[in-house]
Amino acid sequence: MNVVIVGMGIIGGSFAKAIKKYTNHTVIGINRSEAPLNEALAVGAIDKIGTELDLENADLIILCTFPNAAINFIKENAVYIKKHCVVTDAAGIKSKICPTMVKLARENNFIFVGSHPMAGKEKNGFGVSDADLFLGASYIIVPCEAPRYAVNVLYHLALQLGFGGIRITTPEEHDKMIAFTSQLPHALACAYVLSPSCPNHNGFSAGSYRDVSRVANINAQLWSELFLENKEPLLDELGTLIENLTQIKNSIELNDEDKLRNILKRGKAVKEALGE
């Protein structure tokens, strides 16, 4: 299978390295800047540096860019994509991408299947990409009306690359759950380290500080786009978090130990019920 990867950052680079390590597919890389492509070629992560003309022979195209950039790339290059080629993305939102991509797919005779690898690091760029980044991670597939055989292309590739679980869902469920599992923690981490106490944490911090602040090292451009494109689900989760924090704050202000203890017990019970 000829696989074209668009965007050679941490996710695109990791896909390229993993595909070369665990499959016999040919990998072609496309990126705005040349440096990551040259590095990828030098380490054997791609077989060649590609252009839009390579889309004509691609069996699978993986878009590993920001959401809007992925849409724009397809709008600009759809005419080169061969009939029945499977196109997927790796973006953290789906409700915006899926309708636009499905429309483009119908107009240009390719097939779009949304997907989202639940893996990453606090740092970005090809230099931190890893062939084993996806081992044990979850892989979310959003069919977006695609035929079963196209979904199976991604399903079987995910198994080859070592993903630990594959979830098939809708754009709406994806965005609702990602607002809670990914976007809310990033917002929380940023809000947490904006405390004036943060610069003085050395010598007073251990695991709790590291756990809460870990994802605050954020790509502001990417996450601003993700937050705004998933506005309503994220606002719902932020509202729930603020409500829960307000209850804790009020209990402390009122010295209401019974209510405070009850809130903390409820939180502990939720985690225990999940087996975590």
C-alpha positions as CSV (number, residue, x, y, z in Angstrom):
1,M,0.0,0.0,0.0
2,N,1.2,3.5,-0.8
3,V,0.8,5.8,2.2
4,V,1.1,9.5,1.9
5,I,1.5,11.3,5.3
6,V,0.9,15.1,5.2
7,G,2.5,16.9,8.1
8,M,5.8,15.6,9.5
9,G,5.5,16.6,13.2
10,I,5.3,14.3,16.2
11,I,2.1,12.4,15.0
12,G,3.0,12.3,11.3
13,G,6.6,11.4,12.1
14,S,5.4,8.7,14.5
15,F,3.0,7.3,11.9
16,A,5.8,7.2,9.3
17,K,8.3,5.5,11.6
18,A,5.7,3.0,12.9
19,I,4.5,2.1,9.4
20,K,8.1,1.5,8.2
21,K,8.9,-0.5,11.3
22,Y,5.8,-2.7,11.5
23,T,4.5,-3.0,7.9
24,N,5.8,-3.3,4.3
25,H,4.0,-0.2,3.1
26,T,5.7,2.5,1.1
27,V,5.6,5.9,2.9
28,I,5.8,9.3,1.2
29,G,6.0,12.5,3.2
30,I,4.6,15.9,2.5
31,N,5.3,18.9,4.7
32,R,5.4,22.7,4.3
33,S,9.0,23.0,5.4
34,E,11.8,20.8,4.1
35,A,13.8,20.2,7.2
36,P,11.6,17.5,8.8
37,L,11.2,15.8,5.4
38,N,15.0,15.6,5.0
39,E,15.4,14.3,8.5
40,A,12.7,11.7,7.9
41,L,14.3,10.6,4.7
42,A,17.7,10.3,6.4
43,V,16.4,8.1,9.2
44,G,14.3,5.9,6.9
45,A,11.0,7.1,8.2
46,I,9.8,7.8,4.6
47,D,10.8,6.3,1.3
48,K,10.6,9.6,-0.6
49,I,9.7,13.3,-0.2
50,G,6.5,13.8,-2.0
51,T,4.5,16.5,-3.8
52,E,0.8,16.8,-4.7
53,L,1.5,14.6,-7.7
54,D,2.1,11.6,-5.4
55,L,-1.5,11.8,-4.3
56,E,-2.4,10.3,-7.6
57,N,-0.9,6.9,-6.6
58,A,-1.8,7.0,-2.9
59,D,-3.9,4.2,-1.4
60,L,-4.1,6.0,2.0
61,I,-3.5,9.6,2.9
62,I,-3.0,10.5,6.5
63,L,-3.5,14.2,7.4
64,C,-1.4,15.0,10.4
65,T,-1.9,18.8,10.5
66,F,-4.0,21.3,12.4
67,P,-7.7,20.7,11.6
68,N,-8.2,23.8,9.3
69,A,-4.9,23.1,7.6
70,A,-6.1,19.5,6.8
71,I,-9.3,20.8,5.3
72,N,-7.4,23.4,3.2
73,F,-4.9,20.9,2.0
74,I,-7.7,18.6,0.6
75,K,-9.5,21.6,-0.9
76,E,-6.4,22.6,-2.7
77,N,-5.3,19.1,-3.8
78,A,-8.5,17.0,-4.1
79,V,-8.1,16.9,-7.9
80,Y,-4.9,14.9,-7.5
81,I,-6.4,12.2,-5.3
82,K,-7.2,9.0,-7.1
83,K,-10.6,7.4,-7.1
84,H,-11.5,5.3,-4.0
85,C,-8.3,6.4,-2.1
86,V,-8.9,6.4,1.7
87,V,-8.2,9.8,3.3
88,T,-8.1,10.1,7.1
89,D,-7.1,12.8,9.6
90,A,-5.5,12.7,13.0
91,A,-7.2,15.8,14.5
92,G,-8.7,16.2,17.9
93,I,-12.1,17.4,16.7
94,K,-14.5,15.8,14.3
95,S,-17.8,17.6,14.1
96,K,-16.3,20.4,11.9
97,I,-14.0,18.2,9.9
98,C,-16.3,15.3,9.0
99,P,-19.1,17.2,7.1
100,T,-16.6,19.2,5.0
101,M,-14.4,16.2,4.2
102,V,-17.4,14.0,3.3
103,K,-18.6,16.7,0.9
104,L,-15.1,16.9,-0.7
105,A,-14.9,13.2,-0.9
106,R,-18.2,12.9,-2.7
107,E,-17.3,15.6,-5.2
108,N,-13.8,14.1,-5.9
109,N,-14.5,10.3,-5.6
110,F,-12.3,9.5,-2.7
111,I,-13.3,8.2,0.7
112,F,-12.9,10.0,4.0
113,V,-12.7,8.2,7.3
114,G,-12.1,10.3,10.4
115,S,-9.6,9.1,13.0
116,H,-7.8,10.2,16.1
117,P,-4.7,8.5,17.7
118,M,-4.9,9.1,21.4
119,A,-1.2,9.5,21.9
120,G,1.4,12.3,22.1
121,K,4.0,14.0,24.2
122,E,4.5,17.3,25.8
123,K,7.0,18.3,23.1
124,N,6.3,18.7,19.3
125,G,8.1,18.1,16.1
126,F,9.6,15.3,14.1
127,G,12.6,15.1,16.4
128,V,10.4,13.7,19.2
129,S,8.4,11.3,17.0
130,D,8.7,7.6,17.9
131,A,7.8,4.4,16.0
132,D,6.5,3.0,19.3
133,L,4.4,6.0,20.3
134,F,1.1,4.2,19.6
135,L,1.9,1.0,21.4
136,G,-1.0,0.3,23.8
137,A,-2.8,3.6,22.9
138,S,-6.4,4.0,21.9
139,Y,-7.3,4.7,18.3
140,I,-10.6,6.3,17.5
141,I,-12.3,5.8,14.1
142,V,-15.1,8.0,13.0
143,P,-16.5,6.4,9.8
144,C,-18.4,9.6,8.6
145,E,-20.6,7.4,6.3
146,A,-17.6,5.6,4.8
147,P,-18.1,2.0,3.6
148,R,-16.9,-0.8,5.8
149,Y,-13.9,-1.8,3.7
150,A,-12.5,1.8,4.1
151,V,-13.0,1.6,7.8
152,N,-11.2,-1.7,7.8
153,V,-8.1,-0.2,6.1
154,L,-7.6,2.0,9.2
155,Y,-8.7,-0.8,11.6
156,H,-6.1,-3.2,10.4
157,L,-3.4,-0.6,10.1
158,A,-4.0,0.4,13.7
159,L,-3.6,-3.2,14.8
160,Q,-0.3,-3.5,12.9
161,L,1.0,-0.3,14.6
162,G,0.3,-1.7,18.0
163,F,-2.7,0.4,19.2
164,G,-4.1,-1.2,22.3
165,G,-7.8,-0.5,21.6
166,I,-9.9,0.7,18.7
167,R,-13.1,2.6,19.3
168,I,-15.6,3.3,16.5
169,T,-17.9,6.3,17.2
170,T,-19.7,9.4,15.8
171,P,-18.3,12.9,15.5
172,E,-20.6,14.1,18.2
173,E,-19.6,11.5,20.8
174,H,-16.0,11.9,19.9
175,D,-16.0,15.6,20.5
176,K,-18.1,15.3,23.7
177,M,-15.7,12.8,25.2
178,I,-12.5,14.5,24.0
179,A,-13.7,17.7,25.6
180,F,-13.6,15.8,28.9
181,T,-10.6,13.5,28.5
182,S,-8.2,15.8,26.6
183,Q,-9.3,19.5,26.2
184,L,-10.5,20.0,29.8
185,P,-7.2,18.7,31.3
186,H,-5.2,21.0,29.1
187,A,-7.3,24.0,30.0
188,L,-7.0,23.0,33.7
189,A,-3.2,22.6,33.5
190,C,-2.9,26.1,32.0
191,A,-5.1,27.7,34.6
192,Y,-3.3,25.9,37.3
193,V,0.2,27.1,36.4
194,L,-1.0,30.7,36.0
195,S,-1.2,30.9,39.8
196,P,1.4,33.4,41.1
197,S,2.6,30.6,43.4
198,C,3.8,28.5,40.5
199,P,7.2,30.1,39.9
200,N,8.1,29.3,43.5
201,H,7.0,25.6,43.6
202,N,10.5,24.1,43.6
203,G,11.2,22.4,46.9
204,F,7.5,22.3,47.8
205,S,6.2,20.0,45.0
206,A,6.2,16.4,44.1
207,G,3.9,14.1,42.1
208,S,0.7,16.1,42.5
209,Y,2.2,19.2,40.9
210,R,3.7,17.2,38.1
211,D,0.5,15.3,37.4
212,V,-1.7,18.4,37.2
213,S,0.8,20.7,35.3
214,R,2.2,18.1,32.9
215,V,0.2,19.2,29.8
216,A,0.5,22.9,30.4
217,N,3.5,22.9,28.0
218,I,1.0,23.5,25.2
219,N,1.0,24.4,21.6
220,A,-1.1,27.5,21.9
221,Q,-1.9,27.8,18.2
222,L,-3.2,24.2,17.9
223,W,-5.1,24.1,21.2
224,S,-6.7,27.5,20.6
225,E,-8.1,26.1,17.4
226,L,-9.2,22.8,19.0
227,F,-10.9,24.7,21.9
228,L,-12.8,27.1,19.7
229,E,-13.9,24.4,17.2
230,N,-15.3,22.3,20.0
231,K,-16.8,25.2,21.9
232,E,-20.0,23.8,23.2
233,P,-18.8,20.5,24.6
234,L,-15.8,22.1,26.2
235,L,-17.9,24.9,27.7
236,D,-20.2,22.2,29.2
237,E,-17.2,20.5,30.8
238,L,-15.7,23.7,32.0
239,G,-19.0,24.6,33.6
240,T,-19.2,21.3,35.4
241,L,-15.6,21.7,36.7
242,I,-16.2,25.2,37.9
243,E,-19.4,24.1,39.6
244,N,-17.6,21.3,41.4
245,L,-14.7,23.6,42.4
246,T,-17.2,26.2,43.6
247,Q,-18.8,23.6,45.9
248,I,-15.4,22.8,47.4
249,K,-14.5,26.4,47.8
250,N,-17.8,27.2,49.5
251,S,-17.5,24.2,51.8
252,I,-14.1,25.5,52.9
253,E,-15.3,29.1,53.3
254,L,-18.2,27.9,55.5
255,N,-16.1,25.5,57.5
256,D,-18.6,22.8,56.4
257,E,-16.5,19.7,57.1
258,D,-19.4,17.3,56.5
259,K,-20.1,18.6,53.0
260,L,-16.5,18.9,52.1
261,R,-15.8,15.3,53.3
262,N,-18.8,14.1,51.2
263,I,-17.5,15.8,48.1
264,L,-14.1,14.2,48.5
265,K,-15.6,10.8,49.2
266,R,-17.8,11.0,46.1
267,G,-14.7,11.8,44.0
268,K,-12.8,8.9,45.5
269,A,-15.7,6.5,44.9
270,V,-15.9,7.5,41.2
271,K,-12.2,6.6,40.7
272,E,-12.5,3.3,42.6
273,A,-15.6,2.3,40.6
274,L,-13.5,2.8,37.5
275,G,-10.8,0.5,38.8
276,E,-8.2,3.3,38.6
